[in-house]
Amino acid sequence: MVHANSMEQPLTAVLIGAGQRCMIYASYAEKHPERLRITGVVEPDAERRQLAAARFHIGPDRCFESVEQLIALPRCADAAINGTMDEQHVPTTLPLLEAGYDVLLEKPAGVTEEEVLELQRAADVHGRTVMICHVLRYAPFYTAIRERIAAGEIGEIVSIQTSEHVSYHHMAVSFIRGKWGSQEKCKSSMLMAKCCHDLDLITWLNEDARPVKVSSFGSLSHFRPDQAPEGAGTRCLTDCSIEASCPYSAKKNYIEQGRWGFYVWNNHHLGAKLSLEDKLEALRTDNPYGRCVWHCDNDVVDRQSVIIEFDNGSTASHNMIGATSKPCRKIHIVGIKGEIEGVMEDGSFVVRHPDPRPGHEFTEELVKMGVKNDGHGGGDLRLVEDFVKALRGDQTSAMSTTLDKSVSGHRIGFAAERSRLKGTVELL
């Protein structure tokens, strides 16, 4: 959507939710104030709302408890950055579109296929832009792979294999103890909460081929009470006799290692501080992140495999493996002329071609990206930059994650969960 703002004026945006992901996207305004300015915040948590307002110098007349309060007033920004929880994405975005806001929306776009399609229709009816935060499209690793494919270096795609290895500490904090541990509560499956990126990448790298069949297998096999080791208690710091040797120890991961503070400690991502004793007491008592990983209310899978067939005859597979030692995303794309293989976290990939010369089998080119250990492979702020370009009428990139281009990956995820639960091959 092209706006009539003067090109000298920054785009303005209101934050919908002041969680960690929203703050990452909003940080683009701090780095590039000439291009983006945060002018409002919607957040039901009073402390979080106040902290976000102070960070971005937002006046009290632009601080709201709900989207309903925001849209009751004349439009106060060009766009909204929606970082609410999964089940709130569509209910909060629909009124924003009707009120005239373009929206940068955290993934997944919705928690059901029907929701996503309803959102797509609403964006069309109101003539608004909705971009989904599939940030990995913007990671230099995947951007460079896409460029090689588009240049014809490996020819027509035959197969795409991806895998995501979710580390033991990430699995525990997000998908066992945390907000995405229970589909009953958050309404998103593990596949859509964690691997929505990967399914989107498969469709994007396959040059937008249409998925036609999906099958999937997976279960919650390990993080259950009946699998708890002898001596495991209900909380790490109260009744567990194996805490000192357990890799999932809340004390080890959240105190000694200092990992995942933006999830574990309330409003940590906005600068709120807790003393060491307060943290230990919270883990002993009411903090959900102090619970034993074998005695939580988690119900999402801890491993899952997906197989996809496309209308161009190619196939793809994705494996999600929970609680690995090393976190990483792997990819292997085979074409009729060559192949590409790499690991995003290594910051490099190889391009191979057949080489039938005597004494040879294949050639191999190592491509180094120079980006390692950056947020989502360096894609987070590149996504926001593309969103700003789209709304200002500038030329956007080939990575553009508009809702229309993101629907296929979502449909694969929803079909995969139906397949897993029913034991069927789902036709799309």
N, C-alpha and C positions, 0 to 999 in steps of 0.2 A: 504494500500500500504506500503510494507516494504522498507525502504530506506537503503542505504549502509553506512550511516553516522556512524562514531565511536560512540559507546554507551556513550563515555565520552563527546561528543559534544552536545550542546543543539540543538533542532529543531529550524529552523529559519522560520519566517513568515512575510509577508508584509500585512499591513492593507489596506483594500479596503473600504474607508470611515472612517472618524474619529469622528463619532457620539458617543452618549452615550453608546449604546449597544456594539459597537466595543471596546470602552475603557474598559468596564467591562471585556470582554473576554481577552483583551490584558494585563490586570492587573495581569493575571496569570504569565506572564513573569517577573513581578516585584517581585512577591512572590517566584517564582521558576526559577531564572535565569539559573540554571544548566540544566533545561529541555526545556525552550523556550526562544528565543530571538527575539525581533521585529527588523527587519532590513530595513524596507521600509514603505512608506505610500503613498497611492493614495487618493487625496482629492482635489476637485475643488476649495473649499473655501480657499483662501490664508492664512488668519489668523488661521483658524482651522488646516491647513496643518502645519504651522509653530509651533503652540503650541504642536501638536502631535509629531512632529519631536524633539522638545526640550525635551519633557517628556521622550522619549525613545532613545535619543542621536543618532538620525538618521541624517546622513550627507546629504547635499544638493543634492548629486548625486543619492540619493535614495528617493527623494521626487518627486512625479508626480502629474500632474493635472488630468490624465485620465488613464484608464487601457491600452489604446492604446499606451501611452507613455511608460508604464511599460513593455509591452510585445515586444516592439520594440528592447529592450535590451536583452542580455542573461539572463536566469533565475537567479534571485538574492536571492531566498529563496526556502525553501522546500515546503512552503504552503502559502495560502492566507486566511485571516480572513475577510469575506465579510459581512459588516454591512450596506450596502447601503439600500435605500428605496425599498419597495416591488417590484415596477415595474422595478427596475434596477437589481434585483437579477440574472435573467437568462441572460440578455444581457451582464452583466459584468462577469459572471461565465464561460460562454461558451468559450470566448477567453483565459481565465486563464487555463482551462482544456487543451486546444489545446497547450498552451505554456508550459505545464508540471507541473503546480501547482496542488497540492491537496487543497481542499477548505473546510473550516468551514463556513457554510452559514446560515445567519439569516433566521428565518422562516417568512412567508411561503416561500417555495422554489421558487414559481412562482405565477403569478396572474391568470393563467388559467391552466386547466388540460393539455392542449396541451403543454404549456410551460414546465410543470413539467416532462412530459413524454419525451420531447425533451432533457431536461437536463439529465434525466436518461440514455437515449441512448448515449449521448455524453460522459458521465462518463465511460460507458462500452467501447465505441470505443477507447477512449484514455487511458483506464486502470488507471484512477485516482479515488481517494477516495473523495466523497462528504458527509460530515456529516451535518445534519440539526440541528439547535439550538433548539431542543425540550428539553429545559433544565429541564422541570418538571419531565422527566423520571429519572433525577439524584437527585431530591429532596429526602432526606431520607424518608419523609412521603410516597411517592409513591413507592420508592424502597422497603420499608418494606412491603407494601401491596402486591406488585408483588411477593415477596418472600413467603408470606403466601399462596397466590394462587398457586404458583408453587409447594409448599409442599403438596398441596391437602387438606388444612385445611377446605375449604368450598365446596370442590367438584366441579363438573362441573358447570360452570357459567350459570345462567338462565337470569339474568338481571343486567345491569349497569345503574345507574342513576347518572349523574353529573350536577352540576350547577355552574355558575360563576356569582357572584354578583359584578358588576363593580361599585365602589363607585362614589358618585355624583361628587367629585372633579377629579377623574380619567376620568370619562366619559366626563366631560367638557373640560379638558385640551387636551385629546388625540382624542376623537371621536366626538367632536362638534366644538371646536375652533381650534383644532390641525391638525397634518399632516394626520391623518387617518379619518378625519371627512367626507370626500367626496370621494366616490368610483369613481366618475367621474375623480377626480384629482389623487388619489393615486392608483387606479385600484384594490384595495383589498376591499372585502366586510367586514363588521364588524365581521362576523363569522370567516373569515380567518385571519384578522388582530389581533383579540383578542382571539378567541377560538380555533385557530389552535392547541394550546397545548392540549386542552381538548379532541378534536377529536382524536388526536394522542394517548393520554392516554387510551381512550376507546379501540382502536384497540390493543394497546400493552398489556393492562391488560387482554384483552379477548384472550390472547395467540395466537395472530395473526390470529384469525378467519377472514374470508373474508366477507366484507359487500356486501349485495346483493340488498337491498332496502333502500331508503332514502326518508323521507318526512319532510317538514319544514314549519313553519308559523312564521311570524313576520312582524314588520313595524316600521316606524318612526312615533310615535304617540304623543309624548309630546314636543320635542324640535323643535317646528315649530312656525312661527310668529303668527298663529291664536290661539296658546295656551299660548301666553305671558301674564303674570299677568298685571293687570291695573297698570300703572306707570312705566313699564319697558321701558328702552330706547334702543338705539343702541350700546352704550358703557357704561360700568359700571361707569366710572369716568367723564363722560361728561354730559349725559342727562337722567340719571336714577334716579327716585325719590324713588325707593325701595332698592337701593344698601345696605343701612345699615342693612336691614333685610333679604337680599337674600343670601342663602347658596352658590350660585355660584359666588358671588362677586369676581372679579379678585383681588381687594385690599385685601380682607380677606384671600384668598387662596394663593396668590403668594407673597404678601408683609408681612402681619401680621403672617400668618402661615409658610411662607417660603417653601411652597410645590412646587414641579415640576420645580425647577429652571433650570434643564438641558434641559427642553423644552422651557420655557418661555423666558429665557435670553440667547442671542446668545453666544455660546461657554462657557457658565457657567461651563459645565462639564470638561473643560480643564483649568479652573482657571481664565477665563476672569471676570473682576469685573465691576459692574455698581453702581453708587451712588444711594441712595434712591430717590433723586429727578429725576435722569435720568430714573429710573424704573417707577416712577409715570407718568412722561411725556410720556414715551413709551406707557403705558397702556391708556393714554388719547388720543393718536394720532394714530400711525401706527402699534403698536404691535397687531397682530391678537388675542392674548390671552386676550386683553382688551375688546373684543366684548361681547355683550349680548348673552347668550346661546340660546335665542329664536329668535335671528336675525343674525344667521351665514349662511354660505353656505353649511352647513352639509346636507348630504343626506343618510347616513348609518342608519340602524335600531337602535332603542333604546331598543328593546326587541326581542328575537327570541327563538323558540323551535325547536329541531331537534329530529326525531325518526328514529332509524336504526334497520334493521333486518340483522342477520348474517347467513352464511351458516351452522353454527352449531346449528341453531334454537334459539339462544339467541337473546335478544333484548336490545337496549340501548336508552337512551334519554339524551339530553343535553339542559339545559335552560340557556340562557344568559339574565340577567336582568340588565339593565342599570340604573345608578343613585341611587344605594342603600345607606343606611346610613352606613353600615359596609361592607368593601371589604372582600370577602372570596371565596374559592373554596370548594364545598361540594361533597362528593362521597358516594354512597351506592351500594355495590355489593352483590347480592344474588346468592348463589349457592345451590345445592341440599342438602348440608350437613350443611350449615351455612351462615353467612353473615358478611360483613365488612362495617363499616360506620365511617365517620370522616370528619373533617374540617381541611384543610392543615394549615391554619393560627393558629389553636389551638395547633398544634404540637403534636397531638395524634389521635388515632383512636381506635375503639372497635371491637373485634371479638366475634360474638355471635354464640351459638349452641343451638339446641333444648334440653330441659331438662324436660322429662316427669315425674320426680319423684314427689310424693305427695307434694304439696305446692310449686312447682317450675314450671316455664314455659320455661326459657332459662338461660344459663350461659353467662357471659359477661366478657371478658378480656380487660382491658384498656392497650393500648400500647402507651407509651410516647416516643417521638422521641428526645426531647432535642434541637430541632431547631425551633425557632419562630422568626418571623419578619426578616428573612434573605432573600436576593435576590432570588426570585423564589424558596422559600423553601430550600435554600442552594444548588441549583442545578447548578448555573452558572459556577463556576470554576471547579466543578466535571466534567462537560461536556468537558471543555477545556483539562482537564487532560486525559480524555478518548481519545480525538482526538490526543493528543501527543502520547499516548500509541499506538494507531492504526498505526500511521505513523512511529513509531520507531520499530514496529514489536513486541511490548509487548502484552500480553493478555489483550483484552478489556473486558468490563463488559457486563452483560446481558442487560444493558440499552442502548447499542450502537444505535445511531440515524442515521445510514447510510441512504442514500437516498432511497435505495431499501426497507428499513423497514419503511419508512415514507410516501410512496406513498398512502397507503390505507386511512390514516387520511385526506390527502389532497383531495382525490377523494370524500370522504364523504362531505367535506366542499363545494366543487364546486357543487356537486349534490344537496346539501341542498339549495344552493342559486337558482339553476334552479327550484327546487320544489317550493320555496317560491314565485318566480316571476310568475311561470306558473300555480300554483295550482295543481301540478301533484305528483304522486309517481314515483321517479326516479329509474330505474333498473341499477345496476352496473355490 
